[in-house]
Amino acid sequence: MVNREWSLEQLRAKAEAYCAAAEHCLYEVQQKLQQWQATPEQVEQIVCHLQEQKYLDEQRYCCAFVHDKLLYQGWGRMKLRAGLQAKCLPSVAISRALEEMDEQVYQEVLQKVIASKKRSLKSSDPQFREKLIRFCLQRGFTYEEVLGQF
């Protein structure tokens, strides 16, 4: 791979295109800019520009992350929180996004996860219930939420 020096304007245009293509958080954009070998000063200038132009919005990112991971991957609250924390997002934004989550949709997703796992297990298995609970816990649902479905 050829090392290429990008001008500030080129990096800004690349970052805008990157953010316009999909929702990204500050951490992801900073990582991408570093990958493009931007200097720390360039990173700071570009991030400020992206925030001013509303390409970056941590609250919007948190809500989109929660929505997508819940609906498409069946993640529970615990895993959603951990995923957002791994991206160095503020806990206020994380908590607000989790609070805005539709509880009815959340319960429906939990029911689908349980139903899907039930089909893959043999009901004659003596550890059927334990395996089902363990699977749901790995998906990020709390023990109380899972037990509420039985």
URLIN-V518627 format. One line per field, one symbol per residue. phi: phi as a letter, one per 30 degrees, with the letter a starting at -180 (. if undefined). psi: psi as a letter, one per 40 degrees, with the letter a starting at -180 (. if undefined). burial: I if it has 9 or more other ideal C-beta (glycine too) atoms within 8 Angstrom, else O. Layout:
BEGIN
phi->???
psi->???
burial->???
END
This chain:
BEGIN
phi->.ddbdcdedddddddddddddadbceedddddddddiddeddeddddddddddidcbddddeddddeddddcbidcedddddddddchdddddddddddddddddedddedddddddeddcdddddcedddddedddddjddedddddcc
psi->hhhhhiiddddddddddddddihiiddddddddddefiidddddddddddddefdhhdddddddddddddddefiiddddddddddefiidddddddddehhdddddddddddddddddeiheehdfdddddddddddeeiidddddee.
burial->OOOOOIOIOOIIOIIIOIIOOOOIIIIIIIOIIIOIOIOOOIIOIIIOIIIOOOIIOIIOIIIIIIIIIIOOOIIIIIIIIIIIIOIOIOOOIIOIIIOOIOOOIIOOIIIIIIOOIIOOIOOOOOOIOOIIIOIIIOIIIIOOIIOOOO
END
